C-alpha cells in the first residue's frame, strides 16, 4: 500500500539532524521521512521514487542513524567508486567491495567493516553468491540491506539481472535486519513481482508520484535525425558557440552510436561513444570524462546510464524508438536529477515501428514472451501517437492520474490535430489485401506507397502492379503523409510486419476497418516554426539575473579546478543547484553559506573559505 505523507519522528529527530548536518538540506521531501522512519524502526520497505526524487537518502540516513553498517546491493560496479567518493565528500565513511580492488585494498575494507568503521558498504549482487562474502557479513554488525535498482529482479523487465533472483536469501540468512528495495521504474505488476521475488511480502510500499515536472517531453517526426539533433543541441542547449549542456543521446545500435558521436564531434560538440562493443578501458574512460567534465555529450546504447548520479544532465535524446515505456521513463529520468529544467526528446518514424515489430516477430522465446514484448511496444507507440498530454499518458501507464494540460510537453505547447483517417486506412489495407489475395504477394512499405501513388517504377512494372484496382488511388496524400498513415496503422495494431524484410500483413482488426465498422482516428503533426542555430544561455542559467550568472560561472570555474585537483566529478564538490543557490544568495559569512541548500558541515569546512572568496571577488567587480 501507499503510505500517506504525515508528520513523523524523522521530521524532528536524529534523521533530520543527519539530513541537515551531513547533507545540508532543511527538510525531507515527499515520503522520505515516512520511509526513513520505517527502516530506522526495523521494518522492510519497497520504495518507488522517480530518478532525482531522493531515493538514496532513504537508505543512507537510516544507515547513519542505526547501529552498524548499511549494505547496499547495486548492479553498478563501474559507478561504485563515484558513489563512495560522493559520500566521502560529505564526511560519510563509505567503501565498496568488488573485483576492481587489489588484494590489499580489499583486506583494508574487510577489516574496517568487521571493526565497525564503515557507515555504508556497496556490493554487487553476484558477491552475495560468494560464501566468503557471506561469512564476512556474518562477522559485521549490519544496520540494513538496501537493494538498489530493484526492478532488475523482473524477468519481464528491460534491465533484468539473474543475480537479483538470489537476493531473497538476505531475509533468510539475516531475518532481523531491515531491508529496503528501491527503484525509479515499476508498474503495479512489476512492483508485485519485486515483492514476491525478494521475499518482501510484509514490506510497506511507498509509491511517490512518477511526475518529473522539470522535464519537458517532446516526440518529433523523424526527418534527417542527425540534423534535428544538431538543431536541438545548438538552439536549446548552448552548443552553438562553445561548450553547452551535458546530455545523453541514445541510439539502438553500436554502429549508429559511433556514427552519431563522430557527427557531433565534426560539428564542434564534445561527444563520446559508449556501447558494449568498445574495449572495457575505453568505456570506463569515456564514462569517467562524462561524469567529471562539464558539457560533455554521451552517445550510447542502453548499456549506459543506469545509476548514473550526474545531476546536471540537461537533456536526454533518443534517435531510435525505446522498446517500452519503462525503458523510456528510466532513460529520460537521467535528465534533471537536480530538479532544474531539462529536456526529454525523441525522434520517431515509420522505420522505427517496422524495425521493432520485425524484431519481436523474429525474436527467440515462446509466444508468451513475444506477446509481452508486443504489449510493451504497443504502450510505447500509444505514447508516441497520442494527441493528449504526454505527461498524463506517461503517468497513467504507471497507474497515476494527472489532469493533463501540463504545459511542458509538445502536445500541450503545440497541440496536434486529430483527423478521420478511415478512408486513408482502407486504401492502405485494401492494397495489402489485394496483393495477398490476387497475387499471393506481400511487400514492404515502399512498394505499397508506390502503388497508392501510381508510380511507374521498375518494380511496379515487373510485378504488373499497375493492373491492380488500387493503383493510383492515393494521390490525395503525399508520400510523407502516407508513411505517417502506415506508421499509425502499425501503432494501432491494424497492420503488422512479418519476416526479416518487414513485409506488411493484415491483422484480425483490419477487417473491421475494411468493412467500415471501425473509425480510424489519426494524428496530424502541427506546423512548427523554423529555428535558426544561435548561441543562448544554457538551461541552468536561463532565468538567472546577469550579475548572478557571472557569479554562477565564476563558481563553476572554481569548482572545475577543485574537482580536477581531486580527480573527482565536479558535482561531488557542489551540484549546479547548490551553485545557483550560492549565486542568488551571495553569502558573506560561513553562517549564511551554511543556509544554502546542499551545504553540509563537511563541505562548509572544506570549501567555505574558498567559496566566500569567489563571491566576494565577483561582488566587488
C-alpha positions as CSV (number, residue, x, y, z in Angstrom):
1,X,0.0,0.0,0.0
2,X,1.0,3.6,-0.4
3,X,1.7,5.3,2.9
4,X,0.2,8.9,3.2
5,X,2.6,11.7,4.0
6,X,2.2,12.6,7.7
7,X,4.3,14.1,10.5
8,X,6.8,11.5,11.6
9,X,9.7,11.2,14.0
10,X,12.2,11.7,11.1
11,X,10.8,15.2,10.8
12,X,12.2,16.3,14.1
13,X,14.6,13.5,15.4
14,X,18.1,12.2,14.7
15,X,17.3,11.6,11.0
16,X,16.5,15.3,10.4
17,X,19.7,16.2,12.2
18,X,21.7,13.9,9.8
19,X,19.9,15.4,6.9
20,X,20.9,19.0,7.9
21,X,24.3,18.3,9.3
22,X,25.6,15.9,6.7
23,X,23.7,16.6,3.5
24,X,22.9,20.3,4.0
25,X,19.1,20.1,3.4
26,X,16.5,21.7,5.7
27,X,13.6,19.3,5.3
28,X,12.6,15.9,3.8
29,X,10.7,15.7,0.6
30,X,7.5,13.7,-0.1
31,X,7.6,10.4,1.6
32,X,11.3,10.3,2.5
33,X,10.5,10.8,6.2
34,X,8.0,8.0,6.4
35,X,10.3,5.6,4.5
36,X,13.2,6.5,6.9
37,X,11.0,6.0,10.0
38,X,10.1,2.6,8.7
39,X,13.6,1.4,8.1
40,X,15.1,3.1,11.2
41,X,12.4,1.2,13.2
42,X,13.5,-2.1,11.8
43,X,10.8,-2.5,9.2
44,X,11.1,-3.5,5.5
45,X,10.2,-1.1,2.7
46,X,9.6,-1.2,-1.0
47,X,10.2,2.3,-2.4
48,X,9.3,3.7,-5.8
49,X,10.5,7.2,-6.4
50,X,11.4,8.9,-9.7
51,X,15.1,9.5,-10.5
52,X,16.1,12.6,-8.7
53,X,13.5,12.1,-6.1
54,X,15.9,11.4,-3.3
55,X,15.8,7.6,-3.1
56,X,19.4,7.3,-1.9
57,X,18.7,9.3,1.3
58,X,16.0,6.7,2.1
59,X,18.8,4.2,3.0
60,X,21.8,6.4,3.6
61,X,20.2,8.3,6.5
62,X,18.9,5.1,8.3
63,X,22.4,3.6,7.8
64,X,23.8,6.7,9.6
65,X,21.2,6.6,12.4
66,X,21.1,2.8,13.1
67,X,24.0,1.0,14.7
68,X,26.2,-0.9,12.2
69,X,26.9,-0.7,8.5
70,X,24.4,-0.3,5.8
71,X,25.0,-2.8,3.0
72,X,23.9,-1.5,-0.4
73,X,23.4,-4.1,-3.2
74,X,24.0,-2.3,-6.5
75,X,24.5,-3.7,-10.1
76,X,26.8,-0.8,-10.9
77,X,30.4,-1.9,-10.3
78,X,31.7,0.8,-12.7
79,X,30.0,3.6,-10.6
80,X,30.7,2.4,-7.1
81,X,33.9,4.5,-6.8
82,X,32.0,7.7,-7.7
83,X,29.2,6.8,-5.3
84,X,31.7,6.2,-2.5
85,X,33.5,9.4,-3.4
86,X,30.3,11.4,-3.2
87,X,29.6,10.1,0.3
88,X,33.2,10.6,1.4
89,X,32.9,14.3,0.4
90,X,30.1,14.6,2.9
91,X,32.2,13.0,5.7
92,X,30.4,9.6,5.5
93,X,32.6,6.5,6.0
94,X,31.8,4.5,2.8
95,X,33.5,1.8,0.8
96,X,32.9,-0.9,-1.7
97,X,33.9,-4.5,-2.4
98,X,34.2,-5.6,-6.0
99,X,36.6,-7.1,-8.5
100,X,38.3,-3.8,-9.2
101,X,40.1,-3.8,-5.8
102,X,43.6,-5.1,-5.2
103,X,44.1,-7.7,-2.5
104,X,45.5,-5.2,-0.1
105,X,42.6,-2.7,-0.7
106,X,40.0,-5.4,-0.2
107,X,41.6,-6.6,3.0
108,X,41.5,-3.0,4.3
109,X,37.8,-2.7,3.6
110,X,37.1,-6.0,5.2
111,X,39.0,-5.1,8.3
112,X,37.1,-1.7,8.5
113,X,33.8,-3.5,8.1
114,X,34.4,-6.0,10.9
115,X,35.8,-3.3,13.2
116,X,32.6,-1.2,12.7
117,X,34.4,1.6,11.0
118,X,32.1,1.8,7.9
119,X,28.7,3.6,7.6
120,X,28.0,2.2,4.2
121,X,29.3,-0.7,2.1
122,X,28.5,-1.2,-1.6
123,X,28.4,-4.7,-3.1
124,X,27.4,-6.2,-6.4
125,X,24.6,-8.8,-6.3
126,X,26.9,-11.5,-7.6
127,X,29.1,-11.0,-4.5
128,X,26.3,-12.4,-2.3
129,X,26.6,-15.7,-4.0
130,X,30.1,-16.0,-2.7
131,X,30.5,-17.9,0.6
132,X,33.5,-15.7,1.6
133,X,31.4,-12.5,1.3
134,X,28.5,-14.1,3.3
135,X,30.9,-15.2,6.1
136,X,32.4,-11.7,6.2
137,X,29.0,-10.1,6.6
138,X,28.3,-12.6,9.4
139,X,31.2,-11.0,11.3
140,X,29.8,-7.5,11.0
141,X,27.0,-5.5,12.6
142,X,24.6,-4.8,9.7
143,X,22.3,-1.9,10.0
144,X,20.2,-2.6,6.9
145,X,20.3,-4.1,3.4
146,X,19.4,-1.7,0.6
147,X,18.6,-3.3,-2.8
148,X,19.0,-0.6,-5.3
149,X,17.6,-0.7,-8.9
150,X,15.2,-3.4,-7.6
151,X,13.4,-3.6,-11.0
152,X,16.4,-5.7,-12.1
153,X,14.7,-8.7,-10.5
154,X,11.8,-8.6,-13.0
155,X,12.3,-11.2,-15.7
156,X,10.0,-9.2,-18.0
157,X,11.9,-6.0,-17.4
158,X,14.4,-4.1,-19.5
159,X,17.3,-4.4,-17.1
160,X,16.9,-8.0,-15.8
161,X,19.8,-9.3,-13.8
162,X,19.7,-13.0,-12.9
163,X,21.8,-12.5,-9.7
164,X,18.9,-10.4,-8.3
165,X,16.8,-13.5,-8.1
166,X,19.1,-14.8,-5.3
167,X,18.6,-11.8,-3.0
168,X,15.6,-13.3,-1.2
169,X,18.3,-15.1,0.8
170,X,19.1,-11.9,2.7
171,X,15.9,-12.3,4.7
172,X,16.5,-16.0,5.3
173,X,20.1,-15.5,6.5
174,X,19.6,-12.2,8.4
175,X,15.9,-12.2,9.3
176,X,16.1,-9.4,11.8
177,X,18.0,-6.9,9.5
178,X,15.6,-4.5,7.8
179,X,15.6,-4.4,4.0
180,X,14.7,-1.6,1.6
181,X,14.3,-2.2,-2.1
182,X,14.3,0.9,-4.3
183,X,13.6,1.6,-8.0
184,X,12.5,4.5,-10.1
185,X,10.6,2.4,-12.6
186,X,7.9,-0.2,-11.9
187,X,4.3,-0.7,-12.9
188,X,1.9,-2.3,-10.3
189,X,2.7,-5.7,-11.8
190,X,6.4,-5.2,-11.6
191,X,6.1,-4.0,-8.0
192,X,4.3,-7.2,-7.1
193,X,7.0,-9.2,-8.8
194,X,9.7,-7.3,-6.9
195,X,8.0,-8.0,-3.6
196,X,7.5,-11.7,-4.4
197,X,11.0,-12.4,-5.7
198,X,12.8,-10.5,-2.9
199,X,10.6,-12.0,-0.2
200,X,9.2,-8.6,0.8
201,X,5.6,-9.7,1.2
202,X,5.4,-7.9,4.5
203,X,7.2,-4.7,3.4
204,X,5.4,-1.4,3.4
205,X,5.1,0.1,0.0
206,X,5.9,3.7,-0.7
207,X,4.9,4.9,-4.2
208,X,5.7,8.5,-4.9
209,X,4.5,10.4,-7.9
210,X,6.3,9.5,-11.1
211,X,5.9,13.0,-12.4
212,X,9.1,14.9,-13.2
213,X,7.7,18.4,-13.7
214,X,11.1,19.9,-14.5
215,X,11.4,17.7,-17.6
216,X,9.8,18.8,-20.9
217,X,8.7,15.8,-23.1
218,X,8.9,16.1,-26.8
219,X,8.4,13.5,-29.5
220,X,9.0,14.7,-33.1
221,X,8.6,13.1,-36.5
222,X,11.9,11.7,-37.7
223,X,13.3,13.7,-40.6
224,X,17.1,13.7,-41.0
225,X,17.6,12.9,-37.3
226,X,21.3,14.0,-37.3
227,X,20.2,17.5,-38.4
228,X,17.4,17.5,-35.9
229,X,19.7,16.5,-33.1
230,X,22.2,19.2,-34.0
231,X,19.4,21.8,-34.0
232,X,18.3,20.7,-30.6
233,X,21.8,20.9,-29.1
234,X,22.6,24.3,-30.7
235,X,19.3,26.2,-30.3
236,X,18.2,24.8,-26.9
237,X,21.3,23.6,-25.1
238,X,24.0,26.1,-25.7
239,X,26.2,24.1,-28.2
240,X,26.1,26.7,-31.0
241,X,29.0,28.6,-29.5
242,X,31.3,26.9,-27.1
243,X,30.5,24.2,-24.6
244,X,26.9,23.8,-23.7
245,X,24.8,21.5,-21.6
246,X,25.7,17.9,-20.6
247,X,23.4,15.3,-22.1
248,X,22.9,11.7,-23.3
249,X,21.9,10.6,-26.8
250,X,20.6,7.1,-27.1
251,X,20.8,5.0,-30.3
252,X,19.7,1.4,-30.9
253,X,22.8,0.0,-32.5
254,X,26.6,0.3,-31.9
255,X,27.1,1.5,-35.4
256,X,24.7,4.4,-35.0
257,X,26.4,5.3,-31.7
258,X,29.7,5.6,-33.5
259,X,28.3,7.4,-36.4
260,X,26.4,9.9,-34.3
261,X,29.2,10.6,-31.9
262,X,31.6,11.3,-34.9
263,X,29.0,13.6,-36.5
264,X,28.7,15.7,-33.3
265,X,32.5,15.9,-33.0
266,X,32.8,17.0,-36.6
267,X,30.3,19.8,-35.7
268,X,32.3,21.1,-32.8
269,X,30.5,19.3,-30.0
270,X,32.4,17.4,-27.3
271,X,30.8,13.9,-27.7
272,X,31.9,10.4,-26.7
273,X,30.6,7.0,-27.7
274,X,29.6,4.2,-25.3
275,X,28.5,0.7,-26.2
276,X,29.3,-2.9,-25.2
277,X,31.5,-3.4,-28.2
278,X,34.1,-0.9,-27.1
279,X,37.1,-2.2,-25.0
280,X,36.4,-2.0,-21.3
281,X,39.1,0.6,-20.8
282,X,37.6,2.9,-23.4
283,X,34.1,2.6,-21.9
284,X,35.5,3.3,-18.5
285,X,37.5,6.3,-19.7
286,X,34.5,7.8,-21.6
287,X,32.2,7.3,-18.7
288,X,34.7,9.0,-16.4
289,X,35.0,12.0,-18.7
290,X,31.3,12.3,-18.9
291,X,30.9,12.3,-15.2
292,X,33.9,14.6,-14.4
293,X,33.8,17.2,-17.1
294,X,31.1,19.8,-17.8
295,X,29.2,20.0,-21.1
296,X,30.1,16.5,-22.5
297,X,27.5,14.7,-24.6
298,X,27.5,10.9,-24.3
299,X,26.2,8.9,-27.3
300,X,25.3,5.4,-26.1
301,X,23.2,2.3,-26.4
302,X,21.1,1.5,-23.4
303,X,24.1,-0.3,-21.9
304,X,24.9,3.1,-20.5
305,X,23.1,5.0,-17.8
306,X,21.5,3.0,-15.0
307,X,22.6,4.5,-11.7
308,X,24.4,7.5,-13.3
309,X,24.4,10.0,-10.5
310,X,25.4,13.1,-12.6
311,X,22.8,15.6,-11.5
312,X,23.3,18.2,-14.3
313,X,22.3,16.2,-17.3
314,X,20.2,18.7,-19.1
315,X,18.8,16.6,-21.9
316,X,18.2,13.0,-23.0
317,X,17.7,12.5,-26.7
318,X,16.5,9.3,-28.4
319,X,17.3,8.8,-32.0
320,X,15.6,5.4,-32.0
321,X,12.3,4.2,-30.5
322,X,12.6,2.7,-27.0
323,X,11.2,-0.8,-26.6
324,X,9.0,0.0,-23.7
325,X,7.6,2.9,-21.6
326,X,9.5,1.6,-18.6
327,X,12.8,1.9,-20.6
328,X,11.8,5.3,-21.9
329,X,10.9,6.6,-18.5
330,X,14.1,5.2,-16.9
331,X,16.3,6.7,-19.6
332,X,14.7,10.1,-19.8
333,X,14.8,10.2,-16.0
334,X,18.6,10.6,-16.1
335,X,18.0,14.2,-17.1
336,X,17.5,16.9,-14.5
337,X,18.2,14.9,-11.3
338,X,18.9,18.3,-9.6
339,X,15.4,19.5,-10.3
340,X,16.4,22.1,-12.8
341,X,14.8,22.4,-16.3
342,X,15.7,19.6,-18.7
343,X,14.5,18.1,-21.9
344,X,13.5,14.6,-23.0
345,X,13.5,14.5,-26.8
346,X,12.7,11.6,-29.1
347,X,12.8,11.4,-32.9
348,X,10.3,8.8,-34.1
349,X,9.4,7.5,-37.5
350,X,7.9,4.7,-39.6
351,X,11.1,2.7,-39.9
352,X,11.3,2.6,-36.0
353,X,7.9,0.9,-35.9
354,X,8.7,-1.6,-38.7
355,X,12.0,-2.4,-37.1
356,X,10.6,-3.0,-33.6
357,X,7.7,-5.1,-35.0
358,X,10.2,-7.2,-37.0
359,X,12.5,-7.7,-34.0
360,X,9.5,-9.0,-32.0
361,X,8.4,-11.3,-34.8
362,X,11.8,-12.8,-35.2
363,X,12.8,-12.9,-31.5
364,X,13.7,-16.0,-29.6
365,X,11.3,-17.2,-26.9
366,X,7.8,-18.6,-26.7
367,X,4.6,-16.9,-27.8
368,X,4.0,-15.5,-24.3
369,X,7.4,-13.8,-24.4
370,X,6.6,-12.3,-27.8
371,X,3.2,-11.1,-26.6
372,X,4.8,-9.4,-23.7
373,X,7.3,-7.6,-25.9
374,X,4.4,-6.6,-28.2
375,X,2.4,-5.2,-25.2
376,X,5.4,-3.1,-24.1
377,X,5.9,-1.8,-27.6
378,X,2.2,-1.0,-28.1
379,X,2.2,1.1,-24.9
380,X,5.3,3.0,-26.2
381,X,3.6,3.6,-29.6
382,X,0.5,4.8,-27.9
383,X,2.6,7.4,-26.1
384,X,4.2,8.5,-29.4
385,X,0.9,8.8,-31.3
386,X,-1.3,10.4,-28.6
387,X,-2.9,13.7,-29.2
388,X,-3.4,14.2,-25.5
389,X,-0.9,15.4,-22.9
390,X,2.1,13.2,-23.0
391,X,2.8,13.6,-19.3
392,X,-0.8,12.4,-18.4
393,X,-0.4,9.4,-20.6
394,X,3.1,8.6,-19.2
395,X,1.8,8.7,-15.7
396,X,-1.3,6.7,-16.5
397,X,0.9,3.9,-17.6
398,X,2.2,3.7,-14.1
399,X,-1.3,3.8,-12.6
400,X,-1.2,7.5,-11.6
401,X,-3.6,10.3,-12.6
402,X,-2.7,13.7,-14.0
403,X,-5.1,16.4,-15.0
404,X,-3.3,16.9,-18.3
405,X,-2.5,20.3,-19.9
406,X,0.9,20.2,-18.2
407,X,2.3,23.0,-20.4
408,X,5.6,21.1,-20.6
409,X,5.1,18.6,-23.3
410,X,4.9,19.1,-27.1
411,X,1.2,18.2,-27.3
412,X,0.3,20.8,-24.8
413,X,2.6,23.5,-26.2
414,X,1.6,22.9,-29.8
415,X,-1.5,20.7,-29.9
416,X,-1.6,18.3,-32.8
417,X,-4.8,17.8,-34.8
418,X,-6.8,14.6,-34.8
419,X,-8.3,13.7,-38.2
420,X,-10.6,10.9,-39.6
421,X,-8.1,8.7,-41.3
422,X,-10.6,5.9,-42.0
423,X,-10.6,6.2,-45.8
424,X,-6.8,6.5,-46.0
425,X,-6.5,3.4,-43.8
426,X,-8.9,1.5,-46.0
427,X,-6.8,2.4,-49.1
428,X,-3.6,1.0,-47.4
429,X,-5.3,-2.1,-46.1
430,X,-7.0,-2.8,-49.4
431,X,-3.7,-2.6,-51.2
432,X,-2.1,-5.1,-48.8
433,X,-5.2,-7.4,-49.1
434,X,-5.3,-7.3,-52.9
435,X,-1.6,-8.1,-53.1
436,X,-2.1,-11.1,-50.9
437,X,-5.4,-12.4,-52.4
438,X,-4.9,-11.6,-56.1
439,X,-1.1,-12.1,-56.4
440,X,-0.2,-14.2,-53.4
441,X,2.4,-11.4,-52.6
442,X,3.5,-9.4,-49.7
443,X,5.6,-6.2,-49.8
444,X,7.1,-3.6,-47.5
445,X,6.0,0.0,-47.0
446,X,7.8,1.4,-50.0
447,X,6.1,-0.7,-52.6
448,X,2.6,-0.2,-51.1
449,X,3.1,3.5,-51.2
450,X,4.3,3.4,-54.8
451,X,1.2,1.5,-55.7
452,X,-1.1,4.1,-54.0
453,X,0.7,7.0,-55.6
454,X,0.5,5.3,-59.1
455,X,4.3,5.4,-59.6
456,X,5.8,4.0,-62.8
457,X,8.8,2.1,-61.3
458,X,10.7,-0.9,-62.4
459,X,9.3,-3.0,-59.6
460,X,5.7,-1.9,-60.3
461,X,6.2,-3.0,-64.0
462,X,7.9,-6.2,-63.1
463,X,5.0,-7.4,-60.9
464,X,2.3,-5.7,-63.1
465,X,1.0,-3.8,-60.1
466,X,-0.3,-1.1,-62.4
467,X,-3.2,-3.6,-63.1
468,X,-4.4,-3.5,-59.5
469,X,-7.6,-1.6,-58.9
470,X,-6.0,0.3,-56.1
471,X,-3.1,1.6,-58.3
472,X,-3.0,5.4,-58.1
473,X,-5.9,5.8,-55.6
474,X,-3.8,7.6,-53.1
475,X,-2.7,10.7,-55.0
476,X,-4.6,12.9,-52.5
477,X,-1.8,12.4,-50.0
478,X,2.0,12.9,-50.4
479,X,4.5,10.2,-49.6
480,X,5.4,11.6,-46.1
481,X,1.7,11.6,-45.3
482,X,1.2,8.0,-46.4
483,X,4.2,7.0,-44.4
484,X,2.6,8.6,-41.4
485,X,-0.6,6.7,-42.1
486,X,1.2,3.4,-42.3
487,X,3.1,4.2,-39.1
488,X,-0.1,4.9,-37.2
489,X,-1.8,1.7,-38.6
490,X,1.1,-0.3,-37.3
491,X,1.0,1.6,-34.0
492,X,-2.8,0.8,-33.7
493,X,-2.4,-2.9,-34.5
494,X,-4.3,-2.6,-37.8
495,X,-1.2,-3.7,-39.7
496,X,1.8,-5.8,-38.7
497,X,5.0,-6.9,-40.3
498,X,6.4,-10.3,-40.9
499,X,9.8,-11.8,-41.7
500,X,13.3,-10.2,-41.9
501,X,12.2,-7.9,-44.8
502,X,9.3,-6.4,-42.8
503,X,6.5,-7.1,-45.2
504,X,3.1,-5.7,-44.4
505,X,0.4,-8.1,-43.2
506,X,-3.2,-7.6,-42.2
507,X,-4.3,-8.3,-38.6
508,X,-7.6,-9.6,-37.2
509,X,-8.7,-6.0,-36.6
510,X,-8.1,-5.0,-40.2
511,X,-11.4,-6.4,-41.3
512,X,-13.4,-4.1,-39.1
513,X,-11.9,-1.1,-40.9
514,X,-12.2,-2.6,-44.4
515,X,-15.9,-3.3,-43.6
516,X,-16.5,0.3,-42.5
517,X,-17.4,-0.8,-38.9
518,X,-14.5,0.9,-37.3
519,X,-13.4,4.6,-37.5
520,X,-9.6,5.3,-37.5
521,X,-8.5,8.5,-35.9
522,X,-5.0,9.7,-36.7
523,X,-2.6,12.3,-35.5
524,X,-1.6,15.2,-37.8
525,X,1.6,17.0,-36.7
526,X,1.2,20.8,-36.3
527,X,3.4,23.1,-38.3
528,X,6.4,24.2,-36.3
529,X,8.2,27.4,-36.9
530,X,11.7,27.1,-38.3
531,X,14.6,27.8,-35.9
532,X,18.0,29.1,-36.6
533,X,21.0,27.9,-34.7
534,X,22.1,30.6,-32.3
535,X,24.0,30.8,-29.1
536,X,21.9,31.1,-25.9
537,X,22.3,30.6,-22.2
538,X,22.3,27.0,-21.1
539,X,19.2,25.9,-19.2
540,X,20.8,26.0,-15.8
541,X,21.3,29.8,-16.0
542,X,18.4,30.7,-18.2
543,X,16.4,32.6,-15.5
544,X,19.4,34.0,-13.5
545,X,20.0,37.7,-13.5
546,X,23.1,38.8,-15.4
547,X,25.1,39.6,-12.3
548,X,24.1,36.2,-10.7
549,X,25.0,34.5,-13.9
550,X,28.5,36.0,-13.8
551,X,28.9,34.7,-10.2
552,X,27.5,31.3,-11.1
553,X,30.0,30.9,-13.9
554,X,32.9,32.0,-11.6
555,X,31.8,29.4,-9.1
556,X,31.7,26.8,-11.9
557,X,35.2,27.7,-12.9
558,X,36.4,27.4,-9.2
559,X,34.5,24.1,-8.9
560,X,36.1,22.7,-12.1
561,X,39.6,23.4,-10.8
562,X,38.8,21.9,-7.4
563,X,37.4,18.8,-8.9
564,X,40.3,18.4,-11.3
565,X,42.8,18.7,-8.4
566,X,40.9,16.0,-6.6
567,X,40.3,13.8,-9.6
568,X,36.6,13.7,-8.8
569,X,33.4,14.6,-10.7
570,X,32.5,18.3,-10.4
571,X,29.1,17.5,-8.9
572,X,30.8,15.8,-5.9
573,X,32.2,19.2,-4.9
574,X,28.9,21.0,-5.4
575,X,25.9,20.4,-7.7
576,X,24.6,23.1,-10.1
577,X,21.5,23.6,-7.9
578,X,23.7,24.5,-4.9
579,X,25.9,26.8,-7.0
580,X,22.7,28.6,-8.2
581,X,21.7,28.9,-4.6
582,X,25.0,30.5,-3.7
583,X,24.9,32.8,-6.7
584,X,21.4,34.0,-5.8
585,X,22.0,34.3,-2.0
586,X,25.5,35.8,-2.3
587,X,26.5,34.7,1.2
588,X,29.1,36.8,3.0
589,X,29.7,34.7,6.1
590,X,30.0,31.0,6.9
591,X,26.6,31.0,8.6
592,X,25.0,32.5,5.5
593,X,26.7,29.9,3.3
594,X,25.6,27.1,5.6
595,X,22.0,28.2,5.0
596,X,22.2,27.4,1.3
597,X,20.6,24.0,0.4
598,X,23.3,21.4,-0.2
599,X,26.0,22.9,2.0
600,X,26.5,20.5,4.9
601,X,29.1,20.7,7.7
602,X,31.9,18.8,5.9
603,X,31.6,20.8,2.7
604,X,31.3,24.1,4.7
605,X,34.5,23.3,6.5
606,X,36.3,22.1,3.3
607,X,35.2,24.7,0.8
608,X,33.6,27.5,2.7
609,X,36.5,29.9,2.7
610,X,37.2,29.4,-1.0
611,X,33.6,29.9,-2.0
612,X,33.2,33.0,0.1
613,X,36.3,34.4,-1.6
614,X,34.8,33.8,-5.0
615,X,31.6,35.5,-4.0
616,X,33.4,38.5,-2.6
617,X,35.7,38.9,-5.6
618,X,32.8,38.8,-8.1
619,X,30.7,41.1,-6.0
620,X,33.5,43.6,-5.8
621,X,33.7,43.9,-9.6
